[in-house]
Amino acid sequence: MVFSQPDRYVSLLTDFGFKRVFGTEPNKNLLIDFLNTVLPDYHQIRDVTFKNSENLGNTIIDRKAIFDIYCEAQNGDRFIVEIQKAKQNFFKDRSVYYASFPIQQQAEKGEWNYELTSVYTVGVLDFVFDDHKHEETFVHVVELKDQHCRVFYEKFKFIYIELPKFQKTLEQLETHFDKWLFLFRNLARLDAPPLPLQEEVFEELFEVTEIANFSRDEQLGYQASLKAYRDWYAIEMTARQDAMREGRERGREEGREEGREEGREEGREEGREEGREQEAIALVIRLLNRRLRQDLSAEMRSRLSTLPLPVLEDLSEALLDFTGLADLESWLATHE
């Protein structure tokens, strides 16, 4: 049975689409090609080996990190590659925490001189950083630098790509990097490979992402992943619209009370964040009820209501692989 799909190709912004294209051994040429467009010339890679994307802490009580894609280049350099769909508090802190795992894993038993290979975090963001929203720059390369802005340590880098700022049309594409970003934003809207994208690497991409080539289980998996992405997007847009509406309603009044603006803005932000969390909890519970084909108990709903927004987002992706309540219990045991 083949499911009816409105799109010909998957969206790379879904968890399913991102991992199908960049996270499997048969398609690793696509990952290598994309990484080489964002890496500096002296760190171009020829091959990668996929590593376990679930990384445990050093002790049983340590939290663990689950990466979208974690791989190692032929020279030992480590790469974390992630798609981030929604803005979340402490996102930068989370990135640094996750990047610490590939560093710790390089420790050798016995005598060791502490020499490390490079660790890169590449984040494809479907949102814009608040502190960069008025800038045109959409690729941010973050390094450790000293007080004179000289690179202090060159083996630890973060590369963030703010996709919403990339607005080029098909006719405006100039570089290979442009073409990748265009596909991130528009692949699911295409009916056929356009002429500017008829290159060997993109021909492979179109073949891998064509939904008609999927098995029944793959189509079911993609439908679930697409629905989760759209639901999270709806939550973010609702919160943004509510904030804009609130700003318009109170703008004139608060313009006369500038002395209290800072405290009031902090309170509004806390309220918006609480609203996003409540919507996210309701969404995850609905997805779990459907996935497990049973209504969650009041006790389980209460446990879920205590989870912070970043953990709820991780759960919305992890639950696509659940087959029973035991899987949920096991997942919560390591994330609560």
C-alpha positions, 0 to 999 in steps of 0.5 A: 500500500502506498500512502497519498502524499501532497509532497514529492520529497521529504522536508529536511527540517523534519527529524525523519528527513534530516537523519535519512539524508545525513545520518545513514551509511549509504548516504554519507556522501551527502553529509560529507558534501554539506559539511565541506561547504561550512568547514574551513578549507584546512578542515575539509573531510574525505570520509566519516564514520558514524558513531553512537549518537547516544552518549552517557555521562561518566557515572550512572547519575550523569545526564546523557546527550542524544545527538541527531548525528555524531560522526568522526572524520578520517583524521579523528575530528569529531562532528555533531550535526543537529537540526534545531526546530524551535527556539528554547531557553539555554540553547547555547548552554545545551550546545556547549554541554553536548560538545563536551562529550566528544572531548571527554571520549578522547581520554585514553587509559593509562598515560596520556598527553591530553592531545585532542582532535578537533570538535565541531558542532554544526547547528542548522536552526529553524529560528533566529537568535534573539541577539542577532535578529536585526543582523543580516549575518546568518552563519555564525562561527564561534571560537574560543578567543582571548581579550584581543579577539585572537583565537586561543584554541582552534580545535573547538568550534560551533557553526550555527546557520539561521535558516529563516534569514536565507531568502534567496530564490532559485534564480539567485543561487550562486554558491554550492552552500546557497544551493544546500540552504535553498534545499533545506528551506524548499525541498518539500515544495519542489515538484522536480529537480530544477536546472540549477540543482541538477548536480551529481550530489543533488541528484542523489539527494532527490533520489533518497528523499523521494517519498514514492520510493519509501516502504510503508513503514518509512512513509508512516515514520515520515508522516509522524515526523512531519506532523510533529514538526508542524505541531511544534511550528504551530506552537512557536507561531502561536506564542509569537503572535500572542507576544506581538498582540500583547505588545500592540495592546500595551505599547502605548500605555507602557511607553509612559512607564519606561521606568518599569519596562524591564521588570514588565518585559521579564514577566511577559517573557516568563508568561510566554515561556510558560504558555509554550510549555503548557502547549508542548505538554498537551502536544506530547500527551496527544502524540503519546496517546496515539503512538501507544494507542491508550490514554496515559494515566493521570500519574504519567501526565503529571510526570510529563507536566514537570519536564522542561521545554527542551526535554519535551521536544526531545521526547516528541522525537524519541516517541516515534520509536516507542512500541509500548509504555515500557519504552516511555518509562525507560526514556523518562528514567534517564531524562527526568 
